[in-house]
Amino acid sequence: MFRFKKFSVDQTGCAMKINTDGVLLGAMAGDAEPLNILDIGTGTGVIALMLAQRFTDAKIDAVEIDEQAAATAKNNFSNSPFANRLALYAKGFKQFFEDHPEKRYDLIVSNPPFYINSLQSPGVRTNLAKHAADGFFESLMSAIAAHLTEVGICWLILPVDTSALVKNLALQSGLYLQKTISIHSFKDVTAHREILAFGKNNTQTQTDKFVIYSEPKVYTETYREVLKDFLTIF
């Protein structure tokens, strides 16, 4: 059980546990006040829960293809203060959109599987959580483009090499890169992740840098500020 300030997250049966990528996306995604949010690949449900805390008027759908993780996320939603605004769908995003072609979202977020054409992890469920099959990101970006509102924004967090591919695929789907946040463990090291925000409006891309540690085991003030409403250590 991982305890946040306003909710708790059971991680039982989830191949992907709570990690820095997820909490950063949950804390940073979305600039306006979205009313309809979709979390693709919700895992434990932590990102959806963080967004529910941040956006108090939003309805949030979450999809998860792994049945065990989906069951855990559903329980986490039910046990949270935001239960009446959260809905869990135990299916992949393709099936979800086939079943709900009419749905449109102001904000779509995903911390997707990101290893492409790489050595597979041991265990089927870990593979499902971590490894993207050929064509995964093409399908993902196309589906996102079709289900964003005209002013909607999609936020993803990805390794830097994967983000380069996704930027091109997003453009092919009619989505423009509006913001890039490079994530660095320390200020003088190369970024290991990028948070990307895409929308349908072709605007100038905003570029930011985010540093996690000021020194080993000491978080930066920026990190503390971003996560102070969520993590009990701050």
Secondary structure, 3 states (H helix, E strand, C coil): CEEECCCEECCCCCCCCCCHHHHHHHHHCCCCCCCEEEEECCCCCHHHHHHHHHCCCCEEEEECCCHHHHHHHHHHHHCCCCHHHEEEECCCHHHHHHHCCCCCEEEEEECCCCEECCCCCCCHHHHHHHEECCCHHHHHHHHHHHHEEEEEEEEEEEEHHHHHHHHHHHHHCCCEEEEEEEEECCCCCCCCEEEEEEECCCCCCEEEEEECEEECCEECHHHHHHHCCCECCC
